[in-house]
Amino acid sequence: MSVSMINQLIAEGSAVLQSRKSSGIRLMYDLVDNISYGKWVMNCLSLLSQEAPDHVQQIKSIYKPGVNTINIAEQIYAIVASAADFLAHKTENTGQPLKAKNEYKWDAFICHASEDKKNVVAPLAELLRNKKMDIWYDEFELKIGDSLLKKIDEGLIGSRYGIVVISPSFFKKQWPQAELDGLFQKELDGKKVILPVWHNVKRSDVAAYSPILAGKIAGTTERGLKSLSDELEIAILNSGGQKDTKQTPPDDILLSCDYKRVVISQYLHKYSLLCSIFLNYPPSINGFKLKIYWPECIRITKAERLKIGRKQKINSIQYVEYVYEETNKLYPGDSMEIISPSGRAEIEYEFDNNIWSLVEENEILLIWEILLPDRMPIKGEINFRKLNIF
């Protein structure tokens, strides 16, 4: 499948989302054009079926012919965008990964404690080699009579990335920590070099050892080595040595914010907030906490199944924190309606002329934050000008 074809699917999906219109029915999601939407989905299923079958299954699991609501269209668009990222690492004709051309001899150096060699490092290195990647791993590279220190130095210098398997054993060993110091030196110019892998550790464990290391988005062995090798393949082949993006929120978790009209009169509008979370691609997540920072100047008339947190000023505007906590596991391709009239929580708010004038004249934002186990928070915001039709 060519790059132009996948780009065409993205462009068609964008056009479908732009055809959004009101359903005209109270508390029902807005709609997209049914004809163009159906045609686009069929094109996606047809063109992605051979090279992205898992993404096709995700689309089939949520697509229902004749149901052309905006929330499902947005979820399918996110799946297609994920497929585009996946296919970007395949050649147009062979479907094999495209290796970045660079001056390095190896794609990655594996830094690890010997205790993790048998169950984690050796099988992971083999999985990456099977993906046609050049991996510096001591069992691959060291021969009888070699100078250990010299060979490791060659591996550190000659590898674009360093995969660091962080485990309880890692914290106890001096040698792998010295290798990690060498990798940190390579990051001094701002390039991303270190690819952390967490094995039987939590974020708090890593933070106690190195707050900087804990701040990096990491892979984990808890979902299996096959899944981990797929994530590392994407990180290595897609990055190409660009600046470290550890502060950029990952796009595997998407949160959409919208509104639904509840009561519309000449002088008063009442709306219901719609918030849905969508897990774009692996890994799965074991629950999460959603924090909504709500400006006090926007009047709430109903807030149910939410905990009220502290108040704080953000950009000179007083905000109140509302918290929703989810304990169920979310798998790739899953979506969850968190805040809506029929969701797990509910928020209704209203606009009158005074509130509308305030929103038009100032930057009044709805701010949200997703807190996940052992990961950096994911943050976002939306202007209240987009959450009303006053």
C-alpha positions in Angstrom: 0.0 0.0 0.0 1.5 3.3 -1.1 2.0 6.4 1.1 -0.3 8.4 -1.2 -3.1 5.8 -0.6 -2.9 6.0 3.1 -2.7 9.8 3.0 -5.8 9.7 0.8 -7.7 7.7 3.5 -6.6 10.3 6.1 -7.8 13.2 3.9 -11.2 11.5 3.2 -11.6 10.8 6.9 -10.9 14.5 7.7 -13.5 15.5 5.2 -16.0 13.2 6.8 -15.4 14.7 10.2 -15.8 18.2 8.8 -19.3 17.2 7.5 -20.5 17.2 11.1 -24.1 18.5 11.7 -26.6 18.4 14.4 -28.9 15.3 14.7 -31.8 17.6 15.6 -32.6 15.2 18.4 -32.1 16.0 22.1 -29.2 14.2 23.8 -28.1 12.5 20.6 -24.6 12.8 19.2 -24.1 15.0 16.2 -23.9 13.2 12.8 -21.6 13.1 9.8 -22.7 12.7 6.2 -23.9 9.2 5.9 -23.0 8.5 2.2 -19.4 9.8 2.4 -18.9 8.2 5.8 -20.0 4.8 4.6 -17.9 5.0 1.4 -14.8 6.1 3.4 -15.2 3.2 5.9 -15.5 0.7 3.1 -12.4 2.1 1.5 -10.5 1.8 4.8 -11.6 -1.9 5.2 -10.6 -2.7 1.7 -7.3 -0.9 1.5 -6.1 -1.9 5.0 -7.2 -5.5 5.0 -4.0 -7.0 3.7 -1.3 -5.0 5.5 -3.1 -3.8 8.7 -5.6 -6.6 9.6 -5.6 -5.8 13.3 -6.7 -2.2 12.6 -9.4 -3.6 10.3 -10.7 -5.7 13.1 -10.8 -2.7 15.4 -12.8 -0.8 12.8 -15.3 -3.7 12.3 -15.8 -3.9 16.0 -17.2 -0.4 16.3 -18.6 0.3 12.8 -22.4 -0.2 12.3 -23.9 0.5 8.9 -26.4 3.3 9.0 -25.1 4.6 12.4 -23.2 7.8 11.4 -22.6 9.5 14.7 -19.6 11.7 15.2 -18.1 9.8 18.1 -17.8 6.5 16.1 -16.5 8.4 13.1 -13.8 10.0 15.3 -12.8 6.6 16.7 -12.4 5.1 13.2 -10.4 8.1 12.1 -8.0 7.5 15.1 -7.7 3.8 14.1 -6.8 4.8 10.5 -4.2 7.3 11.8 -2.7 4.6 13.9 -2.6 2.3 10.8 -0.8 5.1 8.9 1.9 5.2 11.6 2.2 1.4 11.5 2.5 1.3 7.7 5.0 4.1 7.7 7.5 1.5 8.9 6.9 -0.8 6.0 8.2 -0.6 2.5 5.7 0.1 -0.2 6.3 -3.2 -2.1 7.6 -5.8 0.4 6.0 -4.9 3.7 9.4 -5.1 5.4 10.5 -2.4 7.9 12.3 0.5 6.4 15.7 0.9 8.2 16.9 4.5 8.7 20.1 5.2 6.9 22.7 6.4 9.4 26.3 6.2 10.3 25.8 3.7 13.1 26.8 0.1 12.9 24.0 -1.1 15.3 20.4 0.0 15.7 20.5 -0.5 19.5 22.7 -1.5 22.4 21.1 -3.6 25.1 22.1 -2.5 28.6 21.0 -5.1 31.3 21.9 -7.0 34.4 23.0 -10.6 33.9 20.1 -11.9 36.1 17.7 -10.7 33.4 19.5 -12.3 30.5 17.8 -15.6 30.3 14.1 -14.6 30.7 14.1 -11.1 29.1 17.2 -9.9 27.3 18.1 -13.0 25.2 14.6 -13.6 23.8 14.1 -9.9 23.3 17.3 -9.5 21.4 16.4 -12.5 19.2 12.9 -11.0 18.5 14.6 -7.7 17.4 17.1 -9.6 15.2 14.2 -11.4 13.5 12.9 -8.0 12.6 16.1 -7.4 10.6 17.5 -5.0 13.2 21.2 -4.9 14.1 21.4 -5.3 17.9 24.5 -5.1 20.1 24.0 -7.8 22.7 27.0 -9.4 24.4 26.1 -12.9 23.4 25.9 -11.8 19.8 29.1 -9.7 19.7 31.7 -11.1 22.3 34.1 -13.9 21.3 36.8 -15.7 23.2 39.8 -13.4 23.8 37.9 -10.1 23.2 38.5 -7.2 25.6 35.2 -6.8 27.4 35.6 -3.1 28.1 36.7 -2.3 24.5 33.9 -4.2 23.0 31.3 -2.5 25.2 32.7 0.9 24.3 32.5 0.0 20.6 28.8 -1.0 21.2 28.0 2.2 23.0 29.6 4.4 20.4 28.4 2.4 17.4 24.7 2.2 18.4 22.1 4.8 17.6 20.0 3.8 20.7 20.4 2.1 24.0 17.7 -0.2 25.3 18.0 -0.2 29.1 16.3 -3.0 30.9 15.5 -1.6 34.3 14.8 -4.2 36.9 15.5 -4.8 40.7 18.7 -6.5 39.6 19.7 -3.5 37.5 19.6 -1.2 40.5 22.1 -3.5 42.4 24.8 -3.7 39.6 27.5 -1.2 38.9 28.4 -2.4 35.4 25.0 -1.8 33.7 24.8 1.6 35.5 28.2 2.5 34.0 26.7 1.7 30.6 23.7 3.8 31.3 26.0 6.7 32.2 27.6 6.3 28.8 24.2 6.5 27.1 23.3 9.6 29.1 26.5 11.3 27.8 25.2 10.6 24.2 22.0 12.5 25.0 23.8 15.7 26.0 23.2 17.2 22.5 19.4 16.7 23.0 19.0 13.6 20.8 16.9 10.7 22.1 19.2 7.7 22.8 17.8 5.9 25.8 14.9 3.6 25.3 13.9 2.4 28.9 12.2 -1.0 29.4 10.7 -1.6 32.9 10.9 -5.2 34.2 9.2 -5.9 37.5 9.5 -2.3 38.7 7.1 0.6 39.2 7.6 4.2 38.3 8.2 5.0 42.0 11.1 2.5 42.0 12.7 4.1 38.9 12.1 7.7 40.2 13.9 6.8 43.4 16.9 5.8 41.3 16.7 8.5 38.6 13.9 11.1 38.3 15.2 11.9 34.8 14.9 8.2 33.7 11.5 7.9 35.3 10.3 10.9 33.2 10.9 9.0 30.0 8.1 7.1 28.3 9.1 3.5 28.8 8.2 0.0 27.4 7.4 -2.8 29.8 7.7 -6.6 29.9 4.3 -7.1 31.6 2.5 -7.3 28.2 4.9 -9.9 26.8 8.2 -9.6 24.9 6.5 -9.8 21.5 4.5 -6.7 22.2 7.6 -5.0 23.7 9.7 -5.8 20.6 6.9 -4.2 18.4 7.0 -1.0 20.4 10.8 -0.9 20.3 10.8 -1.5 16.5 8.5 1.5 16.1 10.6 3.7 18.4 13.9 2.8 16.7 12.8 3.0 13.0 10.5 6.0 13.4 12.7 8.3 15.5 15.7 8.7 13.2 17.7 10.5 15.8 15.3 13.4 16.4 15.3 15.5 19.5 14.0 13.8 22.6 10.2 14.0 22.8 9.7 12.8 26.3 7.6 15.9 27.1 5.2 15.4 24.2 2.0 13.5 25.3 1.7 10.1 23.6 -1.1 9.8 21.0 -2.0 6.2 22.1 -4.7 7.6 24.4 -7.1 10.1 22.9 -9.7 12.1 24.9 -12.4 13.9 23.0 -14.5 16.7 24.5 -17.8 17.9 23.1 -21.2 19.1 24.2 -24.8 18.2 23.8 -27.6 20.7 23.8 -30.1 20.1 26.7 -32.3 23.3 26.8 -32.0 26.2 24.4 -34.0 29.4 24.9 -33.5 33.0 23.9 -31.6 34.0 27.0 -30.3 30.7 28.5 -28.6 27.7 27.0 -28.0 24.5 29.0 -25.5 21.9 27.8 -24.3 18.4 28.8 -20.5 17.8 28.6 -19.4 14.8 26.5 -16.0 13.2 27.3 -14.8 9.9 25.8 -11.5 8.2 26.1 -10.1 6.0 23.3 -7.1 3.7 23.5 -5.5 3.9 20.1 -2.9 1.1 20.3 -1.0 -1.0 22.8 -0.3 -1.1 25.7 -3.5 -1.8 27.6 -4.0 0.3 30.7 -5.1 -1.0 34.2 -7.5 1.9 35.1 -6.9 5.6 35.1 -7.9 8.8 36.8 -9.4 11.7 34.9 -9.1 15.2 36.3 -11.3 18.0 34.9 -10.3 21.5 35.8 -13.5 23.6 35.5 -13.6 27.4 35.5 -15.9 28.7 38.2 -17.2 31.4 35.9 -18.9 28.7 33.8 -22.0 27.8 35.9 -22.5 24.0 36.6 -26.0 22.9 37.2 -25.4 19.2 37.7 -22.2 17.2 38.6 -22.8 13.5 39.4 -20.5 10.6 40.2 -17.5 12.9 40.3 -15.3 13.8 43.3 -14.7 17.5 43.9 -11.1 18.3 44.6 -9.2 21.5 45.4 -9.6 25.0 43.9 -6.7 26.8 42.2 -6.0 29.8 40.0 -4.8 29.2 36.5 -4.0 32.2 34.4 -5.8 34.4 37.0 -9.0 32.4 36.6 -10.4 30.3 39.5 -10.8 26.6 38.7 -12.4 23.7 40.6 -11.0 20.2 40.2 -13.5 17.3 39.4 -12.1 13.8 39.5 -13.4 10.5 38.0 -11.5 7.3 38.7 -11.9 4.2 36.5 -10.7 0.8 37.8 -11.6 -1.4 34.7 -8.9 -2.4 32.2 -8.9 -0.6 28.8 -7.6 -2.6 25.8 -6.3 -1.3 22.5 -9.3 -0.3 20.3 -11.6 0.2 23.3 -13.5 3.4 23.8 -15.2 4.6 27.0 -17.8 7.2 27.4 -16.8 8.8 30.7 -18.9 12.0 31.0 -22.3 12.2 29.3 -26.0 11.9 30.2 -25.7 8.1 29.9 -22.0 7.9 30.9 -20.2 7.0 34.0 -20.3 10.6 35.2 -22.4 13.6 34.2 -21.8 17.4 34.0 -24.4 19.9 32.9 -23.6 23.6 32.6 -25.3 26.7 31.3 -24.6 29.9 29.4 -26.4 33.2 29.6 -25.4 36.5 28.0 -23.0 37.4 30.7 -21.2 34.0 30.6 -21.1 34.1 26.8 -19.5 37.6 26.8 -16.9 36.5 29.3 -16.0 33.5 27.1 -15.8 35.6 24.0 -13.6 38.2 25.6 -11.3 35.9 27.5 -9.4 32.7 27.1 -11.6 30.4 29.2 -10.4 26.8 29.0 -11.6 23.4 30.1 -8.4 21.7 31.2 -8.1 17.9 31.6 -5.5 15.5 32.8 -5.3 11.7 32.6 -3.3 10.0 35.3 -2.1 6.5 34.5 -0.2 3.9 36.6 3.6 4.2 36.0 3.3 6.8 33.2 3.6 10.5 32.8 0.3 12.4 33.0 -1.4 13.2 29.7 -2.8 16.7 29.5 -5.0 18.7 27.2 -7.5 21.6 27.0 -10.3 23.0 24.9 -11.7 26.5 24.7 -15.2 27.0 25.9 -16.0 28.9 22.7 -16.1 25.4 21.2 -18.4 24.1 23.9 -21.4 26.3 23.3 -23.5 27.7 20.4 -24.7 30.8 22.2 
